[in-house]
Amino acid sequence: MAALADSGGELMADQADVENAMAALVANVLYPAGTGALSAVGRTCRVYRGYPNAPALDADIAAGVINVSITAAPAPTRNVTRYPRKWISVTPVNEILSVAVAGTSATFSGVCGAGQLAGVMVDDALFAYAVQPNDHPATVASNVAALIRGGGWIVTYAGTTIDVPAAERFAARVVAGAGALQEIKRQVQAFQISMWCPDPASRDSLAPIIDGALGGLNFIPLADGSFGRIVFGDSQAQDNAADAVLYRRDLTYHVEYPTTISQVTPAMLFGTASVSANGGLVESVEV
């Protein structure tokens, strides 16, 4: 998976990585101070990958909660592979974002920069987040917390700190992308950002914020160190007469992104290494 930086040969940057990057961008613009603070539209907003669960959506709409889902649109993916296969060096990024671990909690601090990767290990589950251009420590913490919750863990989050109290093993690290990538294919895929709102006013205030944030970008960073080119595609409003309390707006953006393999990536989030001790005995240790 793109979350792990290792010695090479691994496929990276697929649909899931693009959806995660877009969900992070949307969450960051709706919660510029992190999800522990008030949203930009003054309502609780849930941002996630995948189509909403109908009973949960109904309950949220009744409570005045906005849902924003990010999914691959039904339009077919286009193969636009056109570049020769060659290794391209990825410029190292200074690790100006840092994380401190205490027990089962992690606190992020410093300054964010695209190309950095923030990772958390909860028992044997690994969660990695590609830092976005509009990130800061609080939004990194909230986005990492969302990934861990998506893995089925209970997470508490406040400010720049996340805690996974049920974890038996817990670690967190920040690394910088480096090494070399080879692009093996390239595709253009449509992604749909659907806003599920309880009233027209919240939909009308929400849509320009998300559309402005995504429409102002040319590229989005992905977890493997590559970038996807993002272009606006379509916008549609849907008022379903059968459900008078649900107001929906769909934005479609097309992302051209590569599938790559890595040759060398000296920065590793989590893994194992063999060390020699006592005259050549080898043991495996976690790094």
The 8 nearest C-alpha neighbors of each residue, nearest first, counted from 0:
[[1, 2, 11, 3, 10, 9, 12, 4],
 [0, 2, 11, 223, 3, 222, 12, 4],
 [3, 1, 127, 0, 222, 4, 126, 128],
 [4, 2, 1, 0, 5, 268, 267, 269],
 [3, 5, 267, 264, 266, 268, 2, 6],
 [6, 4, 264, 7, 267, 3, 263, 265],
 [7, 5, 263, 264, 262, 261, 4, 8],
 [6, 8, 262, 261, 9, 263, 5, 260],
 [7, 9, 260, 261, 262, 10, 6, 5],
 [8, 10, 260, 7, 261, 11, 0, 259],
 [11, 9, 260, 259, 8, 258, 0, 12],
 [10, 12, 1, 259, 258, 13, 0, 260],
 [13, 11, 258, 16, 1, 223, 257, 221],
 [12, 14, 16, 15, 11, 258, 17, 257],
 [13, 15, 17, 16, 18, 12, 71, 188],
 [14, 16, 18, 17, 13, 19, 12, 20],
 [17, 15, 19, 14, 18, 13, 12, 20],
 [16, 18, 20, 14, 19, 15, 21, 221],
 [19, 17, 15, 21, 20, 16, 22, 14],
 [20, 18, 22, 16, 17, 21, 15, 23],
 [19, 21, 17, 23, 18, 22, 16, 24],
 [22, 20, 24, 18, 23, 19, 17, 25],
 [23, 21, 19, 25, 24, 20, 18, 26],
 [22, 24, 26, 20, 21, 25, 27, 19],
 [23, 25, 21, 27, 22, 26, 20, 28],
 [26, 24, 22, 28, 27, 23, 209, 21],
 [27, 25, 23, 29, 24, 28, 30, 22],
 [28, 26, 30, 24, 31, 25, 29, 23],
 [27, 29, 31, 25, 30, 26, 24, 212],
 [30, 28, 39, 26, 38, 27, 31, 25],
 [29, 31, 38, 33, 27, 32, 28, 34],
 [30, 32, 27, 28, 33, 29, 138, 39],
 [33, 31, 30, 36, 137, 138, 34, 35],
 [34, 32, 138, 30, 137, 35, 31, 141],
 [35, 33, 36, 30, 141, 32, 37, 38],
 [34, 36, 33, 157, 158, 37, 156, 32],
 [37, 35, 34, 33, 32, 38, 30, 158],
 [38, 36, 41, 39, 30, 35, 34, 42],
 [37, 39, 30, 41, 40, 29, 42, 36],
 [38, 40, 29, 41, 30, 37, 31, 28],
 [41, 39, 38, 42, 205, 204, 201, 29],
 [40, 42, 38, 39, 37, 43, 44, 201],
 [43, 41, 40, 38, 44, 64, 65, 37],
 [42, 44, 64, 65, 38, 45, 41, 37],
 [45, 43, 65, 66, 64, 42, 46, 67],
 [44, 46, 66, 67, 65, 47, 43, 64],
 [47, 45, 67, 68, 26, 66, 44, 22],
 [46, 48, 68, 22, 69, 49, 67, 45],
 [49, 47, 69, 68, 70, 18, 22, 50],
 [48, 50, 70, 69, 68, 51, 47, 71],
 [49, 51, 68, 52, 70, 48, 69, 47],
 [52, 50, 53, 56, 49, 68, 55, 66],
 [51, 53, 55, 54, 56, 50, 57, 49],
 [52, 54, 56, 55, 57, 51, 58, 50],
 [55, 53, 57, 56, 52, 58, 59, 51],
 [54, 56, 58, 52, 57, 53, 59, 51],
 [55, 57, 59, 53, 58, 54, 52, 60],
 [58, 56, 54, 60, 55, 59, 53, 61],
 [57, 59, 55, 61, 56, 60, 54, 62],
 [60, 58, 64, 62, 56, 61, 57, 63],
 [59, 61, 63, 197, 57, 62, 64, 58],
 [60, 62, 58, 59, 63, 57, 197, 64],
 [61, 63, 59, 60, 64, 58, 197, 57],
 [64, 62, 60, 61, 197, 59, 65, 42],
 [63, 65, 59, 43, 60, 62, 44, 42],
 [66, 64, 44, 196, 195, 43, 45, 63],
 [65, 67, 45, 195, 44, 194, 46, 68],
 [68, 66, 194, 46, 193, 45, 195, 47],
 [69, 67, 47, 193, 48, 192, 46, 49],
 [68, 70, 48, 192, 191, 49, 47, 18],
 [71, 69, 49, 191, 190, 48, 72, 68],
 [70, 72, 190, 191, 189, 73, 69, 188],
 [71, 73, 190, 189, 191, 74, 70, 251],
 [74, 72, 75, 71, 189, 190, 76, 191],
 [73, 75, 72, 189, 76, 188, 71, 190],
 [76, 74, 73, 77, 188, 189, 72, 187],
 [75, 77, 188, 187, 74, 186, 78, 189],
 [78, 76, 187, 186, 79, 75, 188, 185],
 [77, 79, 186, 80, 185, 187, 76, 184],
 [80, 78, 186, 185, 81, 77, 187, 184],
 [81, 79, 185, 184, 78, 82, 186, 183],
 [82, 80, 79, 83, 185, 184, 78, 84],
 [81, 83, 80, 84, 182, 184, 185, 85],
 [84, 82, 85, 81, 182, 183, 80, 181],
 [83, 85, 182, 181, 183, 82, 86, 184],
 [86, 84, 181, 83, 87, 182, 180, 82],
 [85, 87, 181, 180, 179, 88, 84, 182],
 [88, 86, 179, 180, 181, 85, 89, 178],
 [89, 87, 179, 178, 90, 180, 86, 177],
 [88, 90, 177, 179, 178, 91, 87, 224],
 [89, 91, 177, 88, 92, 176, 178, 179],
 [92, 90, 177, 176, 89, 175, 93, 178],
 [93, 91, 175, 114, 94, 176, 90, 115],
 [92, 94, 95, 175, 91, 115, 112, 96],
 [95, 93, 96, 175, 92, 174, 115, 97],
 [94, 96, 110, 93, 109, 97, 111, 112],
 [97, 95, 109, 110, 111, 94, 108, 173],
 [96, 98, 108, 107, 109, 173, 95, 99],
 [99, 97, 107, 106, 108, 172, 105, 173],
 [98, 100, 106, 105, 107, 101, 97, 171],
 [101, 99, 105, 104, 102, 106, 171, 98],
 [102, 100, 104, 103, 105, 99, 106, 170],
 [101, 103, 104, 100, 169, 105, 170, 162],
 [102, 104, 163, 169, 162, 164, 101, 166],
 [105, 103, 162, 101, 161, 102, 100, 163],
 [104, 106, 100, 161, 160, 99, 98, 101],
 [105, 107, 160, 99, 98, 159, 100, 161],
 [106, 108, 98, 136, 159, 97, 160, 99],
 [109, 107, 136, 97, 96, 98, 106, 110],
 [108, 110, 96, 95, 97, 111, 136, 107],
 [111, 109, 96, 95, 135, 112, 108, 136],
 [112, 110, 96, 135, 134, 95, 109, 130],
 [111, 113, 115, 132, 114, 130, 110, 131],
 [114, 112, 131, 132, 130, 115, 220, 111],
 [115, 113, 176, 224, 175, 92, 112, 130],
 [114, 116, 175, 130, 113, 174, 176, 112],
 [115, 117, 129, 174, 128, 173, 130, 175],
 [118, 116, 173, 128, 127, 172, 129, 174],
 [117, 119, 127, 172, 126, 171, 128, 173],
 [118, 120, 171, 126, 170, 125, 127, 121],
 [119, 121, 125, 170, 169, 124, 122, 171],
 [122, 120, 169, 124, 168, 166, 123, 125],
 [121, 123, 168, 124, 167, 166, 169, 120],
 [124, 122, 121, 125, 120, 168, 169, 167],
 [125, 123, 121, 122, 120, 126, 150, 119],
 [124, 126, 120, 119, 121, 123, 127, 118],
 [127, 125, 119, 118, 120, 146, 147, 124],
 [128, 126, 118, 2, 117, 119, 116, 125],
 [127, 129, 117, 116, 130, 118, 143, 222],
 [130, 128, 222, 116, 221, 115, 131, 117],
 [129, 131, 113, 115, 116, 128, 134, 114],
 [130, 132, 134, 113, 133, 129, 220, 24],
 [133, 131, 113, 134, 112, 130, 111, 220],
 [134, 132, 131, 135, 27, 24, 28, 111],
 [135, 133, 131, 132, 138, 111, 139, 130],
 [134, 136, 111, 138, 137, 139, 110, 133],
 [137, 135, 139, 107, 108, 138, 159, 140],
 [138, 136, 159, 33, 140, 139, 158, 135],
 [139, 137, 33, 141, 140, 135, 136, 134],
 [140, 138, 136, 142, 137, 141, 143, 135],
 [141, 139, 137, 143, 138, 159, 142, 144],
 [140, 142, 138, 144, 143, 139, 33, 34],
 [143, 141, 145, 139, 144, 140, 138, 23],
 [142, 144, 146, 140, 145, 141, 139, 128],
 [145, 143, 141, 147, 142, 146, 140, 148],
 [144, 146, 142, 148, 143, 147, 149, 141],
 [147, 145, 149, 143, 144, 148, 142, 126],
 [146, 148, 150, 144, 149, 145, 152, 143],
 [149, 147, 152, 145, 150, 151, 146, 153],
 [148, 150, 146, 147, 151, 145, 152, 144],
 [149, 151, 147, 148, 152, 146, 124, 126],
 [152, 150, 148, 149, 153, 147, 146, 154],
 [153, 151, 148, 150, 147, 154, 163, 149],
 [152, 154, 148, 163, 151, 155, 165, 164],
 [155, 153, 163, 162, 152, 148, 144, 156],
 [156, 154, 162, 161, 163, 153, 157, 144],
 [155, 157, 161, 160, 154, 162, 158, 141],
 [158, 156, 160, 35, 159, 161, 155, 34],
 [157, 159, 137, 160, 35, 156, 33, 140],
 [158, 160, 137, 140, 107, 106, 136, 157],
 [161, 159, 106, 157, 105, 158, 156, 140],
 [160, 162, 156, 105, 104, 155, 140, 144],
 [161, 163, 104, 155, 103, 154, 164, 156],
 [162, 164, 154, 103, 165, 166, 153, 104],
 [165, 163, 166, 103, 162, 154, 153, 104],
 [166, 164, 163, 167, 153, 152, 103, 154],
 [167, 165, 168, 164, 163, 121, 122, 169],
 [166, 168, 122, 165, 169, 121, 103, 164],
 [169, 167, 122, 166, 121, 170, 120, 103],
 [168, 170, 121, 120, 103, 122, 166, 167],
 [169, 171, 120, 119, 100, 121, 172, 168],
 [172, 170, 119, 118, 120, 105, 100, 98],
 [171, 173, 118, 117, 98, 268, 119, 174],
 [172, 174, 117, 116, 97, 118, 98, 96],
 [175, 173, 116, 115, 266, 94, 268, 172],
 [176, 174, 115, 92, 94, 116, 114, 266],
 [175, 177, 114, 224, 91, 115, 92, 266],
 [178, 176, 91, 89, 264, 90, 175, 265],
 [177, 179, 264, 263, 89, 88, 265, 262],
 [180, 178, 88, 87, 89, 262, 263, 261],
 [181, 179, 261, 87, 86, 260, 259, 262],
 [180, 182, 86, 259, 260, 85, 84, 87],
 [181, 183, 259, 184, 258, 84, 257, 180],
 [184, 182, 259, 258, 181, 84, 185, 260],
 [185, 183, 80, 258, 182, 257, 186, 259],
 [184, 186, 257, 80, 79, 256, 258, 78],
 [185, 187, 78, 79, 77, 255, 256, 188],
 [188, 186, 255, 77, 254, 76, 253, 256],
 [187, 189, 76, 254, 253, 186, 255, 190],
 [190, 188, 253, 72, 252, 71, 254, 74],
 [191, 189, 71, 72, 252, 251, 70, 253],
 [190, 192, 251, 72, 70, 250, 69, 71],
 [191, 193, 69, 250, 249, 68, 251, 194],
 [192, 194, 249, 68, 67, 248, 191, 195],
 [193, 195, 67, 248, 247, 66, 196, 249],
 [196, 194, 247, 66, 65, 246, 67, 193],
 [195, 197, 65, 246, 202, 198, 245, 247],
 [198, 196, 60, 245, 244, 63, 246, 65],
 [197, 199, 200, 196, 201, 246, 244, 202],
 [200, 198, 202, 201, 203, 246, 197, 196],
 [201, 199, 203, 202, 198, 204, 205, 197],
 [202, 200, 204, 203, 199, 198, 205, 196],
 [201, 203, 199, 205, 200, 204, 196, 206],
 [202, 204, 200, 201, 205, 206, 199, 207],
 [203, 205, 201, 202, 206, 200, 207, 40],
 [206, 204, 202, 208, 203, 207, 201, 40],
 [205, 207, 209, 208, 203, 204, 210, 202],
 [208, 206, 210, 209, 211, 205, 204, 203],
 [209, 207, 211, 206, 205, 210, 212, 204],
 [210, 208, 212, 206, 211, 207, 25, 213],
 [211, 209, 207, 213, 212, 214, 208, 206],
 [210, 212, 214, 208, 209, 213, 207, 215],
 [211, 213, 209, 210, 215, 214, 208, 28],
 [214, 212, 210, 215, 216, 211, 209, 24],
 [215, 213, 211, 216, 210, 212, 231, 230],
 [214, 216, 213, 212, 211, 217, 210, 230],
 [217, 215, 214, 213, 218, 229, 212, 219],
 [216, 218, 229, 228, 215, 230, 219, 214],
 [219, 217, 228, 227, 229, 216, 226, 220],
 [218, 220, 227, 226, 228, 221, 229, 217],
 [221, 219, 226, 225, 131, 227, 113, 218],
 [222, 220, 226, 225, 223, 224, 129, 16],
 [221, 223, 129, 224, 1, 2, 16, 128],
 [224, 222, 1, 225, 221, 11, 12, 2],
 [225, 223, 222, 176, 221, 114, 220, 226],
 [226, 224, 221, 223, 220, 227, 222, 257],
 [227, 225, 220, 219, 221, 218, 256, 228],
 [226, 228, 256, 219, 218, 255, 254, 229],
 [227, 229, 218, 255, 254, 217, 256, 219],
 [228, 230, 254, 217, 218, 253, 227, 252],
 [231, 229, 253, 252, 232, 254, 228, 217],
 [232, 230, 252, 214, 253, 233, 251, 229],
 [233, 231, 252, 251, 253, 230, 234, 250],
 [232, 234, 251, 250, 231, 235, 252, 249],
 [235, 233, 250, 249, 251, 236, 232, 248],
 [236, 234, 249, 248, 237, 250, 233, 247],
 [237, 235, 248, 247, 249, 238, 234, 246],
 [236, 238, 247, 248, 239, 246, 235, 249],
 [239, 237, 246, 240, 247, 236, 245, 243],
 [240, 238, 241, 242, 237, 243, 245, 246],
 [239, 241, 242, 243, 238, 245, 244, 237],
 [242, 240, 239, 243, 238, 244, 245, 246],
 [243, 241, 240, 239, 244, 245, 238, 246],
 [242, 244, 240, 245, 241, 239, 238, 246],
 [245, 243, 242, 197, 198, 246, 60, 61],
 [246, 244, 197, 243, 242, 196, 247, 195],
 [247, 245, 196, 238, 198, 195, 197, 199],
 [248, 246, 195, 237, 194, 236, 196, 238],
 [247, 249, 236, 194, 235, 193, 237, 250],
 [250, 248, 193, 235, 234, 192, 194, 236],
 [249, 251, 234, 192, 191, 233, 193, 252],
 [252, 250, 191, 233, 232, 190, 234, 192],
 [251, 253, 231, 232, 190, 230, 189, 254],
 [252, 254, 189, 230, 188, 229, 232, 190],
 [255, 253, 229, 228, 187, 188, 227, 256],
 [256, 254, 187, 228, 227, 186, 188, 229],
 [255, 257, 227, 186, 185, 254, 228, 187],
 [258, 256, 185, 184, 259, 182, 186, 12],
 [257, 259, 12, 184, 11, 182, 183, 185],
 [260, 258, 182, 11, 181, 183, 10, 257],
 [259, 261, 10, 9, 8, 181, 180, 11],
 [262, 260, 7, 180, 8, 179, 263, 9],
 [263, 261, 7, 179, 6, 180, 8, 260],
 [264, 262, 178, 6, 179, 7, 261, 265],
 [263, 265, 178, 177, 266, 5, 6, 4],
 [264, 266, 263, 267, 178, 177, 5, 6],
 [265, 267, 264, 174, 175, 4, 176, 268],
 [268, 266, 4, 269, 5, 265, 3, 174],
 [267, 269, 3, 172, 4, 118, 174, 266],
 [270, 268, 267, 286, 3, 271, 285, 120],
 [271, 269, 286, 285, 272, 268, 267, 5],
 [270, 272, 285, 284, 286, 283, 273, 269],
 [271, 273, 284, 283, 274, 285, 286, 270],
 [274, 272, 283, 282, 281, 284, 275, 271],
 [273, 275, 281, 282, 272, 283, 276, 284],
 [276, 274, 281, 279, 280, 282, 273, 277],
 [275, 277, 280, 279, 278, 281, 274, 282],
 [278, 276, 280, 279, 275, 281, 274, 282],
 [277, 279, 276, 280, 275, 281, 274, 282],
 [278, 280, 275, 276, 277, 281, 274, 282],
 [281, 279, 276, 275, 277, 278, 282, 274],
 [282, 280, 275, 274, 273, 279, 276, 283],
 [281, 283, 273, 274, 284, 275, 280, 276],
 [284, 282, 273, 272, 271, 274, 285, 281],
 [283, 285, 271, 272, 273, 286, 282, 274],
 [284, 286, 271, 270, 272, 283, 269, 273],
 [285, 271, 270, 269, 284, 272, 268, 267]]
